[in-house]
Amino acid sequence: MLGNHNLVLGAVIFGVVAVLAVILPLVLNLEPLSVSPRDRLQPPSFEHILGTDQFGRDLLARLIYGAQTSLMLGASVAFSSVFLGTVVGILCSFSSLIDNILMRICDGVMAIPAILLAVALTASLGPNVTNLVIALTIVFTPNVARIVRSKTLSLKSEPFVEASVAFGARLLYIMWRHILPNTLSVLVVQATFIFADTIIVEAALSFLGAGMPAPEPSWGNILYEGKSVITRFPWMVAFTSMALVFTVIGLNLIGDGLRDLLDKSTLRASRENMLQRLFFPAAKKLERA
């Protein structure tokens, strides 16, 4: 695993961001909503390490609490999308009627650009954290459902699944015992990419004024508030932009690293299986007996 440079580098980058988001509020007296008109638009200094915004709020405090918001939102959307997508994908693979209905709905959702759909949903539901999680879950679930459906359809033809069906095993047992363990690796990789995409989409929505409501600290809100003064006061957006870019890069490196690691494991297992069938057929027959 240490030889997987993408995974190690991504884990280090994301780990630093996550640790700072958790530790700094406990160590420093950070007030992301505290307004000080006399300190407005101050450049980085010893008192305000990253400077202040147009309301005199400390940008370090808003950056750190914005990181908490982004990480919480990303984790919530990744978990809920993977959970719902897994349920939908498995149900579709075991029922042609459900498959025809839900897959057409998924096709319709996936045909709409993610940002436009997210804007429409948040405008309908209202701009708050809960509604943002619901909206982004709707955006990302169809892709997970399609991946799980494809994986489940391939697993259904495996002998161990056919044997369970022949012995009268229930759908829930097959899902829990056979399908989920064999799709878990794919789901973990997808979760990391959804995590990264959620952070980007939330920042874009807040930048457009359709995401987190002001004055709640979020990376998108900081960028939205700083876009009008970016040429004169670049620190308003520079540090937040770097944090956003590094976090997303870290998550994507983790996803790529996990995918490479799991692909190698799958290839190694298939090679071992092939060698056993070629050179130890008698042993395989004894095992089956």
N, C-alpha and C positions, 0 to 999 in steps of 0.2 A: 504493500500500500504506500510506503514511503517513496517508492520509485515512481509513483503516479504524481508527477509534478503539478498537473492541473488541480488535482484534488487537494494536495498539500497547500499550494499557494492560495487557492480559493478559500480553504478552511482558515488559513492565517488571516487573510484580509477580512473575511466575514466575522471571524472570531474577535478581531480587534474592534470592529464597529459595535458588535453586540456587547462586548465587555465594557467599552466606554459608555454605551447607552445605559447600562445597568449600574456601573460603579460610580460614575461622576456625580449623579444626583445625590448619592449617599455621602460623598466626600465634600463636595462643594455646595455652597448655598446658592442654588440656581433658581431664579424666578423668571420663567418665560413670559409671564403676563404682566410683570411689573413695568409700569410706564414712568418715564422720567423725561419730560420735555426739554429740560436744560441739557440733557446728554444725547439729544437726537443726532443721528448720522455722524457719530464719532468714529474715527478710524481705529483699527486695532491698537490696543495699548495694554499696559499692565493691569489696569482696572477692568477693562473690557477686552479680553484676549482676541476676540474676533470682531470687535467693533459693535456698534449699535445700529438699529434701524431708524426709520423716520419718526417713530414714536418713543425713541429712547430705550427700547427694550434690548436686553443683552442678547446678541446673536448666538453666542455659545450656548446659552440656556435654551434658546429656541431650537438650535440645531440638535442638541442632545435629546430634548423632549420630542422633537420631530422625528428623530431616529427611533425612539420608543414607539411612536405612533405608526411609523412605516413598518417596523418589525412585527408589531402586534397585528396590524392589518394584513401583512403578507402571510404570516403564519396562519391566521384565521381563514383567509381565503384559500390558501393552499390545502389546509386540512379539509374544509367543507367541500371544496371542488373535487378533491380526490375521493372523499367518502361518497358523495352523491354520484360522481361519475362512475365509480366502481359498481355501485348498486344498479344504476341504469344500464351500464354495459353488460353486466352479468344477466340481468333480467331479459335484455334484448336477445342475448345469445341462446336463451332457453325457451323463448316464446316468439313465434313468427308474427303474431298479432301485435304484441307489445313492441317488437322490433320495428314493424312498419310504422307504427304511430310515433314512437319516441325518436327514431332515427330521422324521420322527416322533420320533427321539431328541431332536433339538433342541427340538421342541414340548414334550416331557416335561420337559426341563431348564428351559426358560423358564417353565413353569407353576409352578415352585417359587420362592418369594421368594428373592432373591439372598442375603440374610443367613442365612436358614435353611439353604439349600443349602451355603453356605460353612462354617457352623458344623458341619454334619453331615460334610462332607468333611474339615475339619481335625481333627475329633474322631476320624475313622477313620484318617487318615494320620499324625496326630501334629503337635504345634505346633512347627514350625521354618520357616525361610525358604523352603527348597525345597518343602516340602509346601504352604506357603501360596501360592506361585506356581502350583503344580499345581492347587490347589483353585480359585483365582480365575480361572485360565485356563479351567477347565471351566465356570465360571459365565458368563464373558463371551463365549466362543467362539460359542455358538449364534446370538446376535444378529448378530455379524459375518458368519457363514455365510449367514444369511437375506438380509442386505443385498447381499452379493457375488453370491449366487444370482440375486436379482432383477435386479441390474445386468448380470450375464452373460447372462441370458435375453434382455434387451433388446438387448444387443450382438450376439447370435447372428444376429439378423435384419438386421444391417447388411451392405451389399454387400461390404465388404472381408473380413469374416469368412466369408461365404458363398463368396467367391472362393477363399479359402485352403482351405476344406473341399473345394471342387470340384477343386482342383489336388492334393488328397491330402495336405495338410499334417497333421502329427501333432498330437495334442492338446497336448503340451508346447510345441510351437512356437506354436500358436494362443494358449495361455495367456500365454507370455512376450512374444510379438510384438504381440498385439492386445488381449487381455483385461486384463492387468495395467496397462499404461500408461493405459487408459481408466477403471480403477477406483482408481487410485492416489490421486486427490484425495479420493474418498469414504473411503478407508482412513485417510488422514492425519487427517481430521476425526474419524473414529471412534476412532482411537488416542488423541487428546487427551481425549476424553470417558471412555474406559476408564481412562486414567491418573488422572483426577480421581476416578472412581468407586472405583478400587482403593484410593486413599488413604483415602477415606471408609469403605469396607468394612473395611480393615485396622484402622483406628482403632476401629470398632465392635466388631470381633472381639476385639481386645486389651482393650477396655473391658469386654467380657463375660467375659474370661478365657480366650478360645479362640483368640487370635491369637499374637503373638510371645511366646515364653516369657520370664518374668522371670529375671534382672534386665536382659535386653537392652533397650537404649534404643529406644523407639518412642513415637510420639505417643499411641497408644492406651494403652500401659502407663502413661505419665505421668498421663493422665486417670483411668485405673483406680485408680492409687495415691492420687490426690488427691481422689477423689469423697467419701470419708468425712470429710474435713476441709475441705471447700470453704468452709463458712461462716466458719470461724475463720482459715483460711490460704488466702485466695483466689488468691494468686500461684501456688499449686501447679498450678492448671489454667488460669488466665487467659491467660498468655503462649502456652501450647501451643495453646489453643483459637483464639486469634487467628492463630497461624501456620497452623493447619489450615484455617481459614476463608479466609484470604487466598490460600493456595496453590490451594485448590479453585476459588475465584473466578477466579484468574488463568488456570488451565487451561481453565475453561469459557468465559472471554472469548476465549482463543486459538481454541478450537473454533468458537465463534460467528463470530469474525472470519474464520477460514479458510473456513467455510461460505458466508458472505456474499461473500467474495472469489471463491470458485470458482463460485458461482451467477451472479455478474456476468460472469465470464469465459465460462461456458457460454452465457449469454444473448447476449453479444456475438458469440460464434462462430456461434450459430444464426442471428442476424440477418444477419451477413455472408454466410452460406451462402444464406439466402433471397434476399438482394439479388442475389447472383451468378446464382442460378437465374432470377430475374425479368428482369434487365437484360442479362445476358451469357450467354444460353443457347448461343450459337454457340461461345463460348470454352470452355464446359463440355464441349461435344461434341468439340471439338478436343483437349481434355485427355484425354478418355476414349479418343479414337482414338490 
